[in-house]
Amino acid sequence: MKRFTIGLDFGTSSVRGVLVDVSNGNTAAEAVFPYPHGTDGVLIDAGDSNLARQHPQDHIDGLQAVIRSILNQGSTESAVEADQVIGIGVDTTGSTPIPVDQDGTPLGLRPEFAQELDAMVWLWKDHTAFAEAADITAAARELHPEYLGKIGGTYSSEWFWAKILKCARSNPRVSAAAATWVEHADLVPAILTGNTAPDGIPRGICAAGHKGLFHESWGGYPDREFLTALHPELGRIRDSLPAHARTAEEPAGYLTPEWADRLGLPEGIPVALGAFDAHFGAVGAGVGTGVLVKNIGTSCCDITVADGSDSLPDIPGLCGIVPGSVLPGFHGLEAGQSAIGDIFNWFAKIAGPGRPTGEVLADLEDQARRLRPGQSGILALDWQNGNRTVLVDQRLTGLFIGLTLHSTPAEMYRALVEATAFGARVIVERFEEYGVNTRRVLACGGIPYKSPMLMQIYADVLGKPMELSRSTQTAALGSAVAAAVTAGADRGGYDDFSSAMGAMTGTLDEVYTPDPSRHEVYTRLYGIYRNLHDAFGVPGASPDLYAAMKRLLDIKDRS
């Protein structure tokens, strides 16, 4: 009998579910549940552009809807029986922490907090805690510089402790009602397995290490005295957290009878520990040493791994070097860009007001792909949602230079695509500067499959071939891989990630190869991009920008 696992991928606007054949990684069924609350699933505040929340009910309704849907797909002959499902895996956005009460119930589900945005899910792209992140960074530099070494030198407003501190300062009522705060990636498995008591929620090393300042070398989460000095509420929350964080081969627990009945699945099947979408996306793409996986969607997260026996230097600007966060026995390295698809969608709404965004983007791409590198004379900075890596500064904003009275929307759009590619090159160069070399680049996420132009531009800018994961749902597939490992070979799964990934992942035959002449032009443009990058993003930097516009015109003329 064939065996299957379910992978759940909780994204920014929807939750996706896939039913995966563990023998080959093929998707037998998939479903999507768009979050009904807010704007495209995001609760926003017109008075604060930094705020981005989600409603916890959307997550609960979504996981039930997609699992029921994928189990009900197919004809009578091809339908999968529930007892063929041997495990469930979960990935989510992050850092996306949720305040919960003594029962592990999200505060946003309680009637007295139903209208409180601060009681909802604090989505990854919520940047309201920028001041708090700066305070955490300053305190750590003075008292515990080792905390910053493993996360690139700067704590981000996107991350766990900054958001908790922001809530403690701005909404004491919600803060006091929270028995603990739980990453979305940890809460979903806890709910499915009945482990929702604050002191019993399994915490995964992925979220804890990359966003929660957890590291075994200093005893786990940050010192209570350090956190209390920032705010007493942080010390109280620290007391609710476990001493250890787990790696992905361990189960979070087993499906409860209640949830088995709600989902139509066998009671007692294992539920894997949760992880962030990009990390399990890297698993679904086939990450390994020397392989950089770029998960390009709303934002971009870059993941690679290094042998766990190697001693790695601290790398400034990274989102963390965490043992076991991607694969057991390997260091997980994370970097990324705060906006990719969000930038393109923003521009499409400006370029084609009132038209469907997808239609506008298709028109822009059709026109922009006909342009040669440097032809427009326009260069952009891709910081419309701040800079995640390597500057770690959410207070940075976007920029165009080189605009004239003849500039077109298609030229501006191509400049934005090129800017995201230049940002990607900054990250690759930072990895390689510190000895983490990249021999392969694998792309996944929603955008690479829709935009051949973007893939070719990235290949030409990076000077490296770009490959595509064969699965268009790599994060969900990675979750399904983790579920197969958690189930183990005796249940029809696998005993380790190497075996599971070897059977369940792969790449498409199509490869985007860099063109040497275009790479040469992009290298010249990249030099101007780096000058702008450092001038606006690096304190004390003083590159000469006087010639930037003239250099762009020179490249335009030659193009």
N, C-alpha and C positions, 0 to 999 in steps of 0.2 A: 504494500500500500504506500502511495506517495505521502510524504510529510510536508507540511507547510508551516511557516511562521508568519506572524503579522507584524508589520512595521508601521508605527504611528509617527507622523512628522507634524508637529504643531508649529505652524509658521506665523507670520505677522498678520495675515489676513484670513487664514483658513487652516484647517487641519486636514492632512492627507493620510489615507491609509492604503497599504498594499498587502496583498496576500501573495506570498512568495514560495515557490517550490524550492525546498532546501537542497535538492540534488543539483540544480543548475542556476539558481538565482532568477529564473524567469518569473515574471509577474503574472499570476493567474487571474487577479482581479484588483481593481483600485477604485477609490472613491474620494471625493473632496467635499468638505462641509465648510462653506464660507461663514465666518463669524457674523451673526446678525446685528450685534451691538456696534454703535459708533459709525465712523466713516471707514469703509473697507476693513471693518473689524477692529478699528483703533478708536478708543475714547480720547478725544482731544479737548483742549480748552482754547477758545478763540483769543483769550487774553494772555496766553503763555505758549509760545511756539515750541518750547522745550518739552512740553508735557505729552506723553504718549502712554496710555494705559489700555488694558483689555478687561473684559468682564469674565470672571471665573466660570460663570454658568455656560458660556460659549464653549469652553474647553470640555466640560463634562458632557454637554449635549453633543458636541462634535465627536468625541471618541466613541460614544454609543452609536451615533448615526453612521459613521464610516465603517465600523466593524460589522454592524448589521447589514449594511449595504453590500460589502464585499463578500460576505457569506451567502447572500441571496442572489448573487450574480450567476449567470450561466444557465444553460438548459439543464434538464433533469439528468442527462447523460454526463455533462461536464461539471456539474456543481460539486463543490468540495464539501465533504461531510465535516461536521464540527470536530469529530474525534480524530481527524487528520491534522488538526492544528496542535503543534507541540510547544508553542511559546509566543510571547508578545514582547516586542521591544519598543522603546519610546525615545524620541528626541524632541527637543524644543528649542526655541530661541533662547538667548541668554546674553547677558545676565538679566533674568526676568524673575525677580523675587516676589513673593506673595505673603502678606501678613495673614496668619491663621490663629484661631483661638485654641483653647485647651483641648478641644476634640480634633484639631487639625482641619477644621472647617474654614475656608477662606472668609475673611471678615466681610468681603463684599456680598456674600450670600446671606448675611444676617440682616434682618429688617432694619435695625437701627443704623446700619451703615450702607443701605442700598443706594443712597444718593451721594456717597462720599467717594470721590475719585481716588483719594489717598488710601482707601480700603480695598481698592481693586488690584489688579495685576500690574505691576510696574514693568512695562515692556522694555525690552533691550534698548530701544532707541529713545527712551525717556532721558533727557539731559537736564532735568530740573536740578540735579544735584551737583552742578559744576563747581559751586563754591565749596561744598562739602568734600568733593574729591580733592580739591586743592588743599583743604585743611588736613585731610588724611595723608596726603603726600608730604606736606610740610612736617607734620608730626612724626611720620616714619623716618624722614631724613634726619631728624634730630635724635630720635630715640631708638629706632630699629631700622637702620638702613638696609639690613638684610631682607626685610619684607619687600622692599622695592626691587631688589636685584633680580628676583625671579619673575617679575612682571614688567620688566622693561624700564623701570626707573620712575614711572609715574602712575598713580592710581587714577582710574577713569570714572567719569560721571555715569557711565553706562553700567557700573558694577555694583555688586551686592552691598557692601558696607556704606558706600556713598548714599545709596537710596534709602537705607535704613536711617542713616543720620539725618538726611533731609526730612524724612517723615517725623522723626523725633523732634526736630526743631520747629517744623511748620504746622504739625498737627498732633499735639500731645495726646489728644483723645484717642485717635486711631493707634498711635504708637503704644499707649498703655494697654490697649485691648489685645494687642498681639502677644500671644504666648511665645511665639517664635516667628521667624521668617523662613520661608522655604523656596528654593529655586523651583521653577515650574518643572524642570527636568527631574527633580526628586519627588515632587508632589504627586504627579500622575501615577508612577509606579506604587507610591505609598497608598493612594486611594484604591487602586486595583487589588492590592494585597492586604488591605486592612491595617496597615502599619502607620496610622495617621496620628498617633499620640506624639506630641512634640519631641519627647525624649526617645522615641522609637523609630522616627523616620530615617530610613537609610539615606545617607548622603554620599553622592558619587564624587570621585576625585576630580572629574572633569570640571564641574561647576565650582567645587570647593577650591581647587588649585588655581584655576585661571581667573576667577573672579572674587573669591573669598579669602585670599591671602593665606590659604592652607598650605603647609609644607611640613613634612615629617622632621626636617632638620631643626625646626624650632618648636616642635611639639604639637603641630596641628594648626588650628586657627590662631589668630594673633592673641598675644597676651591680654588677659582680662584688664590688667591695670592700664595698659595702653589704650584699649577701647573705652574704658570708663573715663579716662582723662578727656577723650573727645566728647563723650556724653554718657551719663549713667545708663541710659537705655541700651547702649551698645554693649556695656558690660553685662547687663541682664540677659540680652539675647545671646551673648557668648556662653552664658551658663546653660542655655538650652541646647547647645550644639554638641555633637558627639566628639570623642577623642580621636576617632579614626574616620577616614573616608575610604570608600571602596572602589576597586577597579571593575571594569566592565564584564569580566568573566563571571562575576558573582551575581546570583539572583537577588533582586530586591525582596522577593518573596514569592508567594503563589496565589493564583487567582482565587478570590473568595467565592463562597457559594452565591452570595448576593449578586456579585458582578458577573459570575458565570451565567446566572439566570438572565440578567439584563442584556448580556451580549450574545447569548446563545452559544457559549463555548464550554469546554469541559472544566469542571471545578479542579483546582489544584495544579493547572499547568504553570510553569515558571514564568515570571515577569522579570525581564532583565532590568538592571540598573539603568536609569536614564542618563543621557548625555546631551550636549548641545548639538544642534543640527549640523553644523559644519564639521564637527569631530566625527560623528557617525556618517556624515556625508563623505568624509575622507575614507572611512572604512568601506563604504559602498562603492567608492571609485577605485579602490585598490591601492591605498597609500602604502608606502614602504620607505626605507632609507634612500635618500637621493630623489624622492618623488614629492613634488609639491602639488597639492590639490587645491585648486581655486574654485570655491563655491560661489558662483556669481549670480546674484539675484537682487533683491531689494538693496542689500549691501553686499560686501564681499568678505569672505573669511578664508584665509590661507592657512593650510595645515600641512605640516610635514612631521616626520618622526626621526629620531636618532637612537642608535643602540643604547639601551639602558646601562650598559657597562661602561660607556664612554663618559668622560667628564667634560661637560659643556661649559663654556664661559657664559656669564650673564650677558644678554644681548639687549642693549638699550632700545626702547621703543616697542618691544614685543608685548603681546598680550599674555605672555607666560611661557615658561619652560617647566612642564609638570610631568614627573614620572607617572606613567600609567594612564594618562588622561585620554589617549587615543587607543593605544594597544598596550596590553600588559607586557612588561619587560622592555618598553621603549619610552624614551622621553617624548612627550607631545609638545610641539612648538606651534604657537598660534600667532598670526598677525591678521591684518585686514584693513578694509576701507569702509568708512561709515555709511557711504551711499554709492550705489551704482544704478540699479533700476530706479530708485527714488529720484535720482537726478534726471534720468531720461524721461520719466513720467512727468516730473515738474516742468521740464522744458516743453514737452508735447502739449501740456495744458495751456502754456503761454503761446506756443506757435499755432495751435489750432483750437482756440476757445470754442466750446460748444460741440466739438466733434468727439467721437469715441477715441480714447487715448491710443488704443491699439492701431486704429486706422491712421492716425497722425504719425505714429512711430514708423509704420510701414512705408508711408510716403517719404518721410525724412530719410529713412535708410536707403530707399531706392535712389534718391537724389545724391545722398552723401557718399555712397559707394563708388560713384563715378568720379569723385574728386581724387586728385593725387596728393600724397603727403606734402604738406607745406603749401599747397596751392591757394588756400584761402588767406594765408597770412595771419590767421587767428590762433591764439593759444589760450587755454583755460586752466584754472586750478579747480580741482574736483572736491572742494571742501564745503559744498552746500549744506552738509550735515556734520561739519567738523572733520577732524583728521584723527583716525584711530591709530594708524601705524605709519610712520615711526614717531610722529610728533606728539601723539596722545593729547590732543587739544580740541575739545568740542566747541571752543569759542572762536575757532577759525571759520571763515566764510569763503564762498566761491568768488571767482574772478574771471573776466575775459580781458585780454588785451589784443590789439590788432584790428579792432572793429573799424569799418569805414562806412560811408554812405552806400556802398555797394554790397556790403555783407548780407548774406542770405541766411534764413533759418537752417537750411541744410548744412551750410558751412559751420555755423555755430554748433549744430548737433554733432557733426563729425569732430569738432574740436573738443566737445565734452567726452565723446568716446575715447579720443586720443588721450585726454587728461587722465581718465581712469586707468588707461594702459601705462602712462608715465608713473602714476601713483603705484601701480603694480611693480614697475621696474625699481622704484625706490626700495620696496620691500625685499625683492629678490637680491638686490645689491647689499642690503643690510644683512640678510642671511649669509651671503657668501663672504662678506667682509669678516664675519666671525667664524668662518670655517664650515658652515652648513651649506654644502654645495647642492645644486639642483641639476640633475641630468635629464629629468622628465618633468613636464608640466601637464597635469590632467585637469580639465575643466568639467564642472558639473553645475547644477543649479538650473534655473529657468531660462536665463538669457542666452547662454552659449548655443543652445539648440535652435534658437529663433533668429540669431544674428550672425551669419557667416562673416559679415563685414567686421564685427567686433572681434571675432576669433582671429581673422587675418591681421587686423591691426595689432592685436596683442602679440602675435607671433613676430611681426615685423619690428615692434618696439622692443620686445624682450630679446630678440635674436635667438629664440628657442622654438622648436616645434611645439604646437599645441594639440593635445589629444583630447578626445571626448569620452567620458564614461559611457558605457553602452546603456546604462539605465538613466532615464530622465527623472527618476525619483531616487537619487542616490542617498539622500538622508534617510528616507524611509527604508530603503534597501539596507543601509548600514544598520539600522535598528533591527531589521529582520535577521541580519547576520548575527548580531549580538544575541538575539533570541535563540538562534540555532545553537550558538555556543553554550548559552545558559542551559538549554535543554540537554545537551550532551549527546554523545554517540549512542548511548543505551536507549534514548528515546527517538532516535532517528536523526539527530542533529550532528554536532561536531564537538570534539574535545578541546579545540583550540582555534584561535582566530586565523592562523595561517591556513589551516585546512579549509575552514569555512570560506574565507576570502578567495582561495584558489578555485573553489567550486562555484561560488555564487557571484563573483564580480568579473569585470572585464572592460575593454575599451572598444569603440567602434573602429572600423578600418580606416575611416577618413582622418587624415592628419593635415593640419595647417602648417605649412613650412615657410619659414621666413624668407623674404626676398632680399638679397644683399643690397640692392640699390635703394630700396625703400628703408631698410634698416639704417643705412648711412644717413639718409635725410632725417629719419626720426631721432637718430643719435644727436644730430645738430639741434633739433627742436628740444630734445630732452635736456640739453645743456641750458637752454633758456628756462625751461620748466624748473630745473633745479635751482637756478638763481632766484626765481620767484618764490619757490618753495622755501628756501632758506631765508630770503629777505623778510617774508611775512610770517614764517613759522619758527625760526630759530632765534632765540634771544641773543643779542650781541652780534649776530651775523651782519656783515656789511658788503654784500655783493654789489657790484656796480651795475645798476639797472638802466643807466643812461642809454646804452646801445641796444637794449632788448627789442624795442619796436623796429629799429633799423635792421637788426639781424633778421627779424621775422620778414620784413619786406625783401631783404636780400634772398632769403630762402624762397619766398613766393615768386620773385622774379626768375630765379633759376628753375623753379618747378614749372 
